[in-house]
Amino acid sequence: MVVAGVVALAAATGCAIDEGPHHSAATSAVATPCPVCENSPFAGRLAIHELNLRGELNSERFSLTTVNGAAQIIQGSTSYDLHVVLGYLKGKHTGLDLLMHDGLVGAAIPIQRDGIPYEIVIRAVHTHKYVVAPLWGLETYTLGWRDASGAEMNPCAVSPPPSADPISSQAEWHFDEVVMFEGDRINADTKLMSDTADDQWINIACAGDALAKLLATRNTFHSQPAGLPSAWRQRQAALRMIVADYCGTGKAFTVQGQKIVWQGGDTTYGVTPEVLEARWTENGASCVHAPRMLFPTTPEGSTAFPDIWQAITSECQPAMCTDLDPLSYDGAYFVSAKPRPPRRLPVWPP
């Protein structure tokens, strides 16, 4: 298997479940509704997190195999031109019906790196929903990554999820699934998003990662409402917030599965916010009050940032919030907060 070549792990944990029966466990990364959301530091955990439909190399030197300048998806003995349209994977072949939805199962997408061939195989197709209106269908895929020997792995299942990440019966999205969406160019290091769309580039993200959360909350180029003022600034602010990039330099100050709540765009607080964390613009945090890692919600979080303030201030000197009302935007696009813990009912008899 070529695990190291496919997955660029930034930490020991990620959005994954061990291989096994599909849908054996679920993540609340995309639940409907999302009362307490989870963040992710990963904007490019997969080395195939972006691919070019014209066959251009990505930053990890992977490229889709093309025929007449078009990437291909092969079902049986038939090769189709590969397209991703509004988050839906499709194959087009003159004279044939579109290859899409359940018809994609078993299809293979040829890919290469430094002359070595690989394949992305569609193992399952699922229909879920966005977490903000309009709640249209959102298609996700279970992928297999296959090398020349035929050995296959799920690229989103190379490591277990954070042990404190809750398994929710209301959740709809599973750790071993990915989304694909077109248009946005996202630099995994700087966390900078393009302000214009290039639909020849597609993004692939595991369910719990930051790019998938951007799509699910309608903060990608084609998922945002048409004519939205300051659309790019809102998308960029959403990414800075999800990864806890307070300084706007691309450095994430959080761990996978850390719980926060936020408001902004079409997202509202699902539960009452208890402590203001920060307000967010396209440049990072416009002000910070209580960084989320002061209140770790995973075992990894308890050790990853022993002094979160020292870690942040070694990168930049963020402004302190003077208005501590977590309902106040104060000119920002998003506001994040520590969620209020659920009220515990008294036990009787005591």
C-alpha positions in Angstrom: 0.0 0.0 0.0 1.1 3.6 -0.6 -0.3 5.1 2.6 2.5 7.8 2.9 2.0 8.9 -0.6 -1.7 9.4 -0.3 -2.2 10.8 3.2 -0.2 13.8 4.5 -0.9 13.3 8.2 -0.4 16.5 10.2 -1.1 14.7 13.5 -1.5 11.2 14.8 -5.3 11.4 14.6 -7.7 12.2 11.8 -11.1 11.8 10.4 -11.2 8.0 10.1 -12.7 4.8 11.4 -11.0 1.4 11.2 -11.9 -0.6 8.1 -15.0 -2.7 8.6 -18.6 -2.8 7.6 -19.6 0.6 6.1 -21.7 2.8 8.4 -20.7 0.9 11.5 -19.9 4.2 13.2 -20.8 7.8 12.6 -19.3 11.2 13.2 -21.2 14.4 14.2 -19.0 16.4 11.9 -22.1 16.9 9.7 -25.2 16.3 11.7 -28.6 17.9 11.1 -28.8 20.0 13.1 -25.3 20.6 14.4 -25.9 21.7 18.0 -22.2 21.5 19.0 -19.9 21.5 16.0 -16.3 20.2 15.8 -13.4 21.8 14.2 -10.4 20.4 12.3 -6.9 21.7 11.7 -6.7 19.8 8.4 -7.1 21.8 5.1 -5.1 19.3 3.0 -4.6 16.0 4.9 -4.9 14.0 1.7 -2.1 14.4 -0.8 -4.9 14.2 -3.4 -6.9 17.0 -1.7 -7.0 18.8 -5.0 -6.8 17.4 -8.5 -6.9 19.0 -11.9 -9.3 17.7 -14.6 -6.9 18.8 -17.3 -4.2 16.5 -15.9 -2.0 19.2 -14.4 0.2 18.2 -11.4 -1.0 19.1 -7.9 1.5 20.2 -5.2 2.2 16.5 -4.3 2.9 15.7 -8.0 -0.3 13.6 -8.5 -2.2 14.1 -11.7 -5.3 12.6 -13.2 -4.8 10.6 -16.4 -6.4 12.3 -19.4 -7.7 11.4 -22.8 -7.9 14.3 -25.3 -7.2 16.7 -22.4 -10.0 15.3 -20.1 -9.6 13.3 -17.0 -11.3 9.9 -17.1 -13.5 7.6 -15.0 -13.8 4.0 -16.2 -16.8 1.8 -15.5 -16.4 -1.7 -16.9 -14.9 -1.3 -20.4 -16.2 2.2 -21.0 -14.2 5.3 -20.3 -16.1 8.5 -19.5 -14.8 12.1 -19.2 -14.7 13.0 -15.5 -16.7 16.0 -14.3 -17.6 17.4 -10.8 -20.6 19.7 -10.9 -22.0 21.4 -7.8 -20.4 18.7 -5.7 -21.6 15.7 -7.8 -19.2 13.4 -9.5 -20.3 12.6 -13.1 -19.0 10.7 -16.1 -19.9 11.8 -19.7 -19.5 9.7 -22.9 -21.1 10.7 -26.2 -24.2 8.6 -26.9 -24.5 7.2 -23.4 -26.4 8.3 -20.3 -24.5 10.2 -17.7 -22.6 8.0 -15.3 -23.7 9.3 -11.8 -25.1 8.5 -8.4 -25.3 4.7 -7.8 -24.0 4.0 -11.3 -20.6 5.2 -10.1 -20.1 2.3 -7.7 -17.2 0.2 -8.9 -15.9 2.9 -11.3 -12.2 3.7 -11.3 -10.4 7.1 -11.8 -6.8 6.6 -13.1 -4.2 8.8 -11.5 -0.4 8.9 -11.6 2.6 10.2 -9.8 6.1 10.3 -11.3 5.0 7.8 -13.9 3.6 5.3 -11.4 -0.1 4.4 -11.9 -2.7 4.3 -9.2 -6.5 4.3 -9.1 -9.3 5.9 -7.1 -12.2 3.5 -6.9 -15.7 4.5 -6.0 -16.8 1.9 -3.5 -20.1 3.5 -2.3 -22.3 6.5 -2.9 -24.3 8.2 -0.2 -26.8 11.1 -0.1 -26.9 13.4 2.9 -27.8 17.1 3.4 -26.1 20.4 3.9 -26.3 21.6 7.5 -27.7 25.0 6.5 -30.6 25.8 4.1 -31.3 25.0 1.4 -30.9 21.4 2.5 -30.4 20.0 -0.9 -28.9 16.6 -1.4 -25.2 16.4 -0.7 -23.4 13.4 -2.2 -20.5 11.7 -0.5 -18.3 8.8 -1.6 -16.5 5.9 0.0 -13.2 5.6 -1.9 -10.6 2.9 -2.4 -7.0 3.9 -3.2 -5.4 1.2 -5.2 -1.7 0.8 -6.2 -0.3 -1.1 -9.1 -0.1 -4.3 -7.1 -3.9 -4.2 -6.6 -3.6 -3.5 -2.9 -6.4 -1.2 -1.8 -7.1 1.0 1.2 -9.6 3.7 2.2 -7.6 7.0 2.3 -9.9 8.3 5.1 -9.4 5.3 7.3 -5.7 5.2 7.9 -6.0 6.2 11.6 -8.7 6.2 14.2 -10.9 9.2 15.0 -10.2 11.2 18.2 -11.3 9.0 21.0 -13.5 11.6 22.5 -15.3 12.3 19.2 -18.8 11.3 20.1 -20.7 8.7 18.1 -24.1 10.3 17.5 -27.3 8.5 16.4 -28.4 11.7 14.7 -25.2 12.1 12.6 -25.4 11.5 8.9 -21.8 11.6 7.7 -19.3 8.8 8.3 -15.6 9.0 8.9 -14.7 6.9 5.9 -16.5 9.1 3.4 -15.3 12.0 1.2 -16.9 15.0 -0.5 -15.7 16.3 -3.9 -16.4 19.8 -5.0 -15.1 22.1 -7.7 -14.0 25.7 -8.1 -12.1 26.6 -4.9 -8.3 26.6 -4.8 -7.2 26.2 -1.2 -3.5 26.4 -0.1 -3.1 23.8 2.6 -0.2 25.6 4.2 -1.3 29.2 4.2 -5.1 28.3 4.4 -5.6 30.9 1.7 -8.7 30.5 -0.6 -8.9 31.7 -4.1 -11.3 34.6 -4.7 -12.4 33.3 -8.1 -13.5 29.9 -9.2 -11.5 27.5 -11.4 -13.8 24.6 -12.1 -11.0 22.5 -13.6 -9.7 22.0 -10.1 -11.6 19.7 -7.7 -11.3 19.2 -4.0 -11.4 15.9 -2.1 -11.9 16.0 1.6 -12.6 13.4 4.4 -15.8 14.0 6.3 -14.2 15.5 9.4 -11.7 17.7 7.7 -11.9 21.5 7.3 -12.7 21.5 3.6 -15.6 19.2 4.1 -16.9 21.4 6.8 -16.7 24.4 4.5 -18.9 22.6 1.9 -21.4 21.4 4.5 -21.9 24.8 5.9 -22.1 26.4 2.4 -18.8 28.3 2.6 -17.4 27.2 -0.8 -17.6 29.2 -4.1 -20.5 27.2 -5.6 -22.4 26.4 -2.3 -22.8 30.0 -1.2 -26.0 31.9 -2.1 -25.7 33.7 -5.4 -24.9 37.5 -5.2 -23.7 37.2 -1.6 -21.9 40.4 -0.6 -18.3 39.8 0.5 -18.6 36.1 -0.5 -14.8 35.5 -0.6 -14.2 37.2 2.7 -16.9 35.1 4.3 -15.5 31.8 2.9 -12.0 32.8 4.0 -13.2 33.8 7.4 -15.0 30.4 7.8 -11.8 28.5 7.0 -9.7 30.6 9.4 -12.3 29.9 12.1 -12.6 26.2 11.6 -8.8 25.6 11.8 -8.3 28.2 14.5 -5.9 30.2 12.4 -6.0 33.2 14.8 -3.0 34.9 13.1 -4.1 34.5 9.5 -0.7 32.9 8.7 -2.0 29.4 8.1 -1.0 28.0 11.4 -3.7 26.0 13.1 -4.0 26.2 16.9 -6.4 23.3 17.5 -6.8 19.5 17.2 -9.3 17.3 15.3 -12.6 16.9 17.1 -12.3 19.9 19.4 -15.8 21.2 20.1 -16.9 24.7 19.5 -20.1 26.5 18.5 -20.3 29.4 16.0 -22.6 31.8 14.3 -22.1 33.5 10.9 -23.2 33.1 7.3 -26.4 31.0 7.6 -25.2 29.2 10.7 -26.6 30.0 14.1 -25.6 28.7 17.5 -27.1 25.3 18.1 -26.7 25.6 21.8 -26.2 28.6 24.1 -22.6 29.9 23.9 -21.0 30.1 27.3 -17.7 31.9 26.7 -16.7 34.0 23.7 -13.7 32.5 21.9 -13.0 34.9 19.0 -14.4 37.0 16.1 -13.3 36.1 12.6 -12.6 37.9 9.4 -10.7 36.9 6.3 -7.5 37.9 8.0 -7.9 35.6 11.0 -9.2 36.5 14.4 -10.1 40.2 14.6 -10.0 39.7 18.4 -9.5 36.8 20.8 -10.9 36.3 24.3 -10.6 32.6 25.2 -8.9 30.3 22.7 -10.7 27.0 22.3 -7.8 24.9 23.5 -8.2 26.4 27.0 -11.2 24.0 27.1 -9.9 20.8 25.4 -12.6 18.2 24.6 -10.3 15.4 23.4 -7.5 13.6 25.1 -5.1 14.9 22.4 -6.2 18.4 23.0 -5.3 18.1 26.7 -1.6 17.6 25.8 -1.2 19.3 22.3 -1.2 22.9 23.6 0.0 23.0 27.2 0.2 26.8 27.0 -2.1 27.9 24.2 -1.6 31.6 24.8 2.2 31.2 24.6 1.8 29.2 21.3 -0.4 31.9 19.8 1.7 34.9 20.9 4.8 33.2 19.5 3.1 33.5 16.1 1.4 36.9 16.4 -0.1 39.3 19.0 -3.9 39.1 18.4 -6.1 41.9 19.7 -8.1 41.2 22.8 -11.9 41.3 22.6 -13.4 44.1 24.7 -17.0 43.2 23.8 -17.4 39.8 25.4 -21.0 39.2 24.2 -20.8 36.0 22.0 -23.9 37.2 20.2 -22.2 40.3 18.9 -20.3 40.3 15.6 -18.7 43.7 16.1 -17.9 43.9 12.4 -16.7 40.3 11.9 -18.2 37.6 9.7 -18.2 34.8 12.3 -18.2 34.5 16.1 -17.0 31.3 17.9 -17.6 30.3 21.5 -17.2 27.6 24.0 -20.6 25.8 24.2 -22.5 25.7 27.4 -22.4 22.1 28.9 -25.7 20.3 28.9 -27.6 20.7 32.2 -27.3 17.6 34.3 -30.5 16.4 35.9 -30.4 15.6 39.6 -30.1 12.0 40.5 -32.7 10.6 42.8 -32.2 9.2 45.3 -29.0 11.2 46.0 
